Amino acid sequence: MNSTVQNQSPEIQGLAKFFLYTRKTTSALAAISQGFYLVYRHGLYKDPNNPNNTRYVQYFCRQLCKVFNIEVQVHGVIPREPALWVSNHISWLDIAVLGSGARVFFLAKAEIENWPILGKLAKGGGTLFIKRGSGDSVRIREQITGFLKQNIPVLFFPEATTSDGRSIKKIYGRILGAAIEAQRPVQICLICYVNQQGELDMVAPFIGNISFAKHVRNVLEMPKVTAHLMALPAIATEGHTVESLTALVHENMLEGLQRLQAKVLKKPH
């Protein structure tokens, strides 16, 4: 919200928020409808993990970023070589941000598959759903290994939960074993959400006890946010164990996020 609106009465501010929320909600529904059109028009549901489908996923993610008033700024070049992608995890918005910059498929928790509307759209777009902690980790790793051997790029969030974006939490590297088995590199891509004051944005992070519906509403009402996206040099997996690769990925993510924040924040943390 700009300074002119902020100087108005609470009633005017409330009305402005309402119209902004309504406009973005309408745009979001239009983008979702367009997503279903892409899935069925191009038959993506028939072959959901075809690497060629990533261009449609990228287009849809870019439309979502526009809906949520997020400007994605890429630092450097986003690679296109086959790899197992990892990223820090701040919000469900990460999917739209990463997907707008990188042509990848995503891992998502199994519950999302059952979400009304969005679950069907995610499934049609090639999302791989996993059950964390269910004992399926071996099967999941085997499935991802198969994808990587077919040069299908897969991205997952090794922190397994969201953060406020200040640092990197403990990462869980079991799935990184898929990159070792497939002999494919690990590609780190980092996100930093910055508000109009040049500080870490605190609306975008999906943390705490807030409900998903409430957070969506907050996002629809938030002012423009810039999502800075930076890819690091790929990590070759030859000679690594899961433990050594996990440690190296965590170290690189921490150092890379610090560099990105120092570059884009007025007051780096």
C-alpha positions as CSV (number, residue, x, y, z in Angstrom):
1,M,0.0,0.0,0.0
2,N,1.5,3.4,-1.0
3,S,2.0,6.4,1.3
4,T,-1.0,8.2,0.0
5,V,-3.4,5.4,1.1
6,Q,-1.6,5.1,4.4
7,N,-2.3,8.7,5.2
8,Q,-6.1,8.2,4.6
9,S,-8.7,7.3,7.3
10,P,-9.0,3.7,8.5
11,E,-12.2,3.4,6.5
12,I,-10.5,4.4,3.3
13,Q,-7.6,2.1,4.0
14,G,-10.0,-0.8,4.6
15,L,-11.9,-0.1,1.4
16,A,-8.6,0.0,-0.5
17,K,-7.6,-3.3,1.0
18,F,-11.0,-4.8,0.0
19,F,-10.7,-3.8,-3.6
20,L,-7.1,-5.0,-3.8
21,Y,-8.1,-8.3,-2.3
22,T,-11.0,-8.7,-4.7
23,R,-8.9,-7.8,-7.7
24,K,-6.2,-10.3,-6.8
25,T,-8.7,-13.0,-6.0
26,T,-10.3,-12.6,-9.4
27,S,-6.9,-12.7,-11.0
28,A,-5.9,-15.8,-9.0
29,L,-9.0,-17.7,-10.1
30,A,-8.3,-16.6,-13.7
31,A,-4.8,-17.9,-13.5
32,I,-5.9,-21.2,-12.0
33,S,-8.5,-21.6,-14.8
34,Q,-5.7,-20.9,-17.3
35,G,-3.6,-23.6,-15.6
36,F,-6.3,-26.2,-16.1
37,Y,-6.6,-25.1,-19.7
38,L,-2.9,-25.7,-20.2
39,V,-3.1,-29.1,-18.5
40,Y,-6.0,-30.4,-20.7
41,R,-5.3,-28.4,-23.9
42,H,-1.8,-29.9,-24.1
43,G,-2.6,-33.2,-22.5
44,L,-0.1,-32.8,-19.7
45,Y,-2.1,-35.1,-17.5
46,K,-1.4,-38.0,-19.9
47,D,2.4,-37.7,-19.4
48,P,2.8,-35.5,-16.3
49,N,6.6,-35.9,-15.9
50,N,7.6,-35.2,-19.4
51,P,10.6,-32.8,-19.3
52,N,9.0,-30.8,-22.2
53,N,6.1,-30.0,-19.9
54,T,8.2,-27.7,-17.7
55,R,7.8,-24.8,-20.1
56,Y,4.0,-24.9,-19.3
57,V,4.7,-25.1,-15.6
58,Q,7.1,-22.1,-15.9
59,Y,4.5,-20.1,-17.7
60,F,1.8,-20.8,-15.1
61,C,4.2,-20.0,-12.2
62,R,5.0,-16.6,-13.8
63,Q,1.3,-15.9,-14.0
64,L,0.9,-16.7,-10.3
65,C,3.7,-14.3,-9.4
66,K,1.9,-11.5,-11.2
67,V,-1.3,-12.3,-9.3
68,F,0.5,-12.2,-6.0
69,N,2.3,-9.0,-6.9
70,I,5.7,-10.7,-6.7
71,E,8.5,-9.5,-8.9
72,V,11.1,-12.2,-9.5
73,Q,14.6,-10.9,-9.9
74,V,17.2,-13.4,-11.1
75,H,20.8,-12.9,-10.2
76,G,23.1,-14.6,-12.6
77,V,22.0,-17.4,-14.8
78,I,19.5,-20.2,-14.0
79,P,21.1,-23.5,-15.3
80,R,19.2,-25.9,-17.6
81,E,21.3,-28.9,-17.1
82,P,19.7,-32.0,-15.6
83,A,20.1,-32.0,-11.8
84,L,18.5,-32.6,-8.5
85,W,17.5,-29.1,-7.3
86,V,17.3,-27.9,-3.7
87,S,16.2,-24.6,-2.3
88,N,15.6,-22.9,1.0
89,H,11.9,-23.0,2.0
90,I,10.0,-19.9,3.2
91,S,6.5,-20.2,1.8
92,W,4.1,-22.0,-0.5
93,L,4.9,-19.0,-2.8
94,D,8.3,-20.6,-3.3
95,I,6.8,-22.9,-5.9
96,A,5.6,-20.0,-8.1
97,V,8.9,-18.1,-7.6
98,L,11.2,-21.1,-8.3
99,G,9.0,-22.3,-11.1
100,S,9.0,-18.9,-12.8
101,G,12.8,-19.0,-13.0
102,A,13.7,-22.6,-13.4
103,R,12.2,-25.4,-15.5
104,V,11.7,-28.0,-12.8
105,F,9.2,-30.4,-11.3
106,F,8.5,-30.3,-7.6
107,L,8.2,-32.7,-4.7
108,A,5.2,-31.9,-2.4
109,K,3.8,-33.4,0.7
110,A,1.1,-36.0,0.0
111,E,-1.7,-34.0,1.6
112,I,-1.5,-31.4,-1.3
113,E,-2.7,-34.0,-3.8
114,N,-6.1,-34.0,-2.0
115,W,-6.5,-30.3,-1.9
116,P,-9.5,-29.1,-3.8
117,I,-8.7,-27.6,-7.3
118,L,-5.0,-26.9,-6.6
119,G,-4.2,-30.6,-5.9
120,K,-5.6,-31.6,-9.3
121,L,-3.7,-28.8,-11.0
122,A,-0.4,-29.7,-9.3
123,K,-0.9,-33.4,-10.2
124,G,-1.6,-32.5,-13.8
125,G,1.5,-30.3,-13.9
126,G,3.8,-33.1,-12.9
127,T,4.2,-32.7,-9.1
128,L,5.5,-35.8,-7.3
129,F,3.7,-36.3,-4.0
130,I,5.6,-37.9,-1.1
131,K,4.6,-39.1,2.4
132,R,7.2,-37.8,4.8
133,G,8.0,-40.0,7.7
134,S,5.8,-42.9,6.4
135,G,8.7,-45.2,5.6
136,D,8.4,-44.5,2.0
137,S,11.8,-42.8,1.7
138,V,13.5,-45.7,-0.1
139,R,10.7,-45.9,-2.7
140,I,10.7,-42.1,-3.1
141,R,14.5,-42.0,-3.6
142,E,14.3,-44.8,-6.2
143,Q,11.5,-42.9,-8.0
144,I,13.6,-39.7,-8.1
145,T,16.6,-41.6,-9.2
146,G,14.6,-42.9,-12.1
147,F,13.5,-39.4,-13.0
148,L,17.1,-38.0,-12.8
149,K,18.4,-40.8,-15.1
150,Q,15.8,-39.7,-17.6
151,N,17.0,-36.1,-17.3
152,I,13.8,-35.0,-15.6
153,P,14.8,-32.1,-13.2
154,V,13.3,-32.5,-9.7
155,L,13.3,-29.9,-6.9
156,F,12.7,-30.5,-3.2
157,F,13.1,-28.5,0.0
158,P,15.6,-30.3,2.2
159,E,14.7,-28.2,5.3
160,A,11.3,-30.1,5.2
161,T,9.6,-27.0,6.8
162,T,9.4,-23.3,6.2
163,S,11.4,-20.6,7.9
164,D,11.3,-16.8,8.1
165,G,14.1,-16.7,5.5
166,R,16.8,-15.3,7.7
167,S,18.9,-18.5,7.6
168,I,19.0,-22.2,6.7
169,K,17.5,-24.7,9.1
170,K,18.8,-28.3,9.5
171,I,18.5,-30.1,6.2
172,Y,17.5,-33.7,5.7
173,G,19.6,-35.1,3.0
174,R,18.3,-38.7,2.5
175,I,16.8,-37.8,-0.9
176,L,20.2,-36.4,-2.0
177,G,21.2,-40.0,-2.4
178,A,19.1,-40.1,-5.6
179,A,21.6,-37.7,-7.2
180,I,24.5,-39.9,-6.1
181,E,22.8,-43.0,-7.5
182,A,21.8,-41.3,-10.8
183,Q,25.2,-39.7,-11.1
184,R,23.6,-36.2,-11.5
185,P,24.7,-33.0,-9.8
186,V,22.9,-31.1,-7.1
187,Q,21.8,-27.7,-8.0
188,I,21.1,-25.1,-5.2
189,C,18.8,-22.2,-5.9
190,L,18.2,-19.6,-3.1
191,I,15.2,-17.3,-2.5
192,C,15.1,-14.0,-0.6
193,Y,11.8,-12.0,-0.3
194,V,12.4,-8.3,0.1
195,N,9.8,-5.6,0.8
196,Q,9.6,-2.1,-0.5
197,Q,11.8,-0.9,2.4
198,G,14.6,-3.1,1.4
199,E,14.1,-5.4,4.4
200,L,13.3,-9.1,4.6
201,D,9.6,-9.4,3.9
202,M,7.6,-10.9,6.8
203,V,4.3,-11.4,5.1
204,A,5.5,-14.0,2.5
205,P,6.8,-16.5,5.1
206,F,4.3,-19.2,5.9
207,I,5.3,-19.8,9.5
208,G,3.8,-20.0,12.9
209,N,0.2,-21.1,13.6
210,I,-1.5,-19.1,10.9
211,S,-3.9,-21.0,8.7
212,F,-3.4,-21.5,5.0
213,A,-6.5,-19.5,4.2
214,K,-5.5,-16.6,6.4
215,H,-2.0,-16.6,4.9
216,V,-3.4,-16.5,1.4
217,R,-5.5,-13.5,2.3
218,N,-2.5,-11.7,3.8
219,V,-0.5,-12.4,0.6
220,L,-3.3,-11.1,-1.5
221,E,-3.4,-7.9,0.5
222,M,0.4,-7.4,0.7
223,P,2.2,-4.6,-1.2
224,K,4.6,-5.5,-4.0
225,V,7.5,-7.8,-2.9
226,T,10.6,-8.7,-4.8
227,A,11.7,-12.3,-4.8
228,H,15.4,-12.5,-5.4
229,L,16.5,-15.8,-6.9
230,M,20.1,-17.0,-7.2
231,A,21.5,-20.3,-8.4
232,L,24.9,-21.5,-7.1
233,P,27.4,-23.6,-9.0
234,A,26.3,-27.2,-9.3
235,I,27.8,-29.7,-6.9
236,A,29.2,-32.8,-8.5
237,T,28.2,-35.9,-6.6
238,E,31.1,-38.2,-7.5
239,G,32.9,-39.6,-4.5
240,H,30.3,-38.4,-2.0
241,T,28.3,-40.3,0.6
242,V,24.9,-39.0,1.6
243,E,26.4,-37.6,4.8
244,S,29.2,-35.8,3.1
245,L,26.9,-34.4,0.4
246,T,24.3,-33.3,3.0
247,A,27.0,-31.4,4.9
248,L,28.4,-29.7,1.8
249,V,24.9,-28.7,0.5
250,H,24.0,-27.2,3.9
251,E,27.3,-25.3,4.0
252,N,26.8,-23.9,0.5
253,M,23.2,-23.0,1.2
254,L,24.2,-21.0,4.3
255,E,27.0,-19.2,2.6
256,G,25.0,-18.6,-0.6
257,L,22.0,-17.1,1.3
258,Q,24.4,-14.8,3.3
259,R,25.8,-13.5,0.0
260,L,22.4,-13.0,-1.6
261,Q,21.1,-11.1,1.5
262,A,24.2,-8.9,1.6
263,K,23.5,-8.1,-2.1
264,V,19.8,-7.3,-1.9
265,L,19.0,-6.1,1.6
266,K,19.6,-2.6,2.9
267,K,20.4,-4.1,6.3
268,P,21.6,-7.7,5.9
269,H,21.0,-10.1,8.8
